[in-house]
Amino acid sequence: MTADASTQVTELTADDHACLTFGEAEELFDLTAAFVRDGLAAGLKVMWLSDAGPGIAVKELTRRGIAVEPAMAAGQLAADGCEGRLLSGQAFSADAAVGWLSGQVAASREQGFRGLRIAVDMGWALRPVTGVEELPRFEEGIAAALAGTTASVLCQYDRERFDPVTLASVAGFHTRSVAAATYYADAVLRICRQYAPPGVRIAGELDYQAEEPLARALAEAVRLEGDLVVNMEGLAFIDARCTLMIADAARTMAASARMVTLRCPPEVASGFVRLGMAGVPGVRLVTADE
Amino acid sequence: MSDQGYRPAGQPGRAEAGRGAGPAGPPSLDQNFDAGSLYALRAAVAAHAAAAGLSPQRVYDVVVTAHELAANSVVHGPGHGRLRLWAGDGFLYCQVSDDGPAEPEPAVTGNAAETGNAAGAGDAAGAGMPWHAEHGHGLWVVGQVADKVSVDHGRAGTTVTASFGITPS
């Protein structure tokens, strides 16, 4: 599928049936966290079905600033596996799955929520599950089940693992396609927007040759509201030029009373320390020492 | 700061550990580069610096130095050059040469230029250092992280040699 990322995950509305494609786990967790965060803030019931299982889901959402425990205790948030919901005994039936979804829409209404948001990691369909050929019919059924409701579904497809034919066959049933805004991506570098918490994520090796996409990413981040994170946890190398650009952007934002967090491995942090960034008010230099 | 800490006395075995035979010995790495091969150059330098016994932070400093010197040749010099890396006398040497004209370059302004620098000081930005200057900023960083830097503008081109003390583990 040619995912024209015309829609940002933060722009989804009620009764959307969106197709999210992602390239790595970090991106999936980030986009899902934004989807969950905005749903909870709007007073919706939020569910995330994934292979990751409740434990990892809770950890990844919490790490991104979502108050998972109280939302779960209040019955507003649920994170579950697909078995017993979309799947039954590792078998898939489009009718049964759509039936389960309709039941959830009705239940959330009875529980008094203004609507329902469900994110579904479609990774289960990559396993030898009986009935997986009904996937397009399921996607078609979702559209019908959502019509006239205040429920929305975000189907999550790993674009590296799903073949283009499958992605193309389900794309048409979605009302929108969603992907992380990506400024640069090749084998050694990825610069994309981060949604939860908001900012920029840079992974791989960054040098002056990627100066233009870095400048675009920083310029766009400056235009976002509120505090900002430059997530460089996955950055193995940064040259002097790009260190300087990020430091300058952080100084600019901090000067307008916004908290800027630079999150990076110790070696990358040393470059920012050298520029005096450890002592700039409004700038937090966090060393990810994992 | 001085470089005394990186010059362990009575360590004749260090050259051996560094896979080199001293400043004049054969380099453990000898690689040509251009704009398209900086990534591969960094990977090779990282591997050789780690093998020479440097700590992860110092390996990173050597990689930064190799990259900045090479990028300088690519961007401000002839667009290509040659990098050599070798160990000897308790030091790891990183040398970048190109055959470009000796265009006036900003001086290496870090502590290392005169006295040697042990740890990459964090106090420089507030002290009016020219870190906002585009051209020359990379060389400033090299001056900060390397223990010693020497620049030779010859008729055949420019050669910059940076050295890093190999601390005994």
Interface residues (C-beta under 8 A of the other chain):
Chain A: V188 E205 D207 Y208 Q209 F237 D239 A240 R241 L244 D248 P266 E267 S270 G271 V273 R274 L275 G276 M277 A278 G279
Chain B: A35 L38 Y39 R42 P56 Q57 Y60 D61 V63 V64 H67 E68 A71 V75 G120 A121 G122 D123 A124 A125 G126 W131 H132 E134 H137 G138 W140 V141 Q144
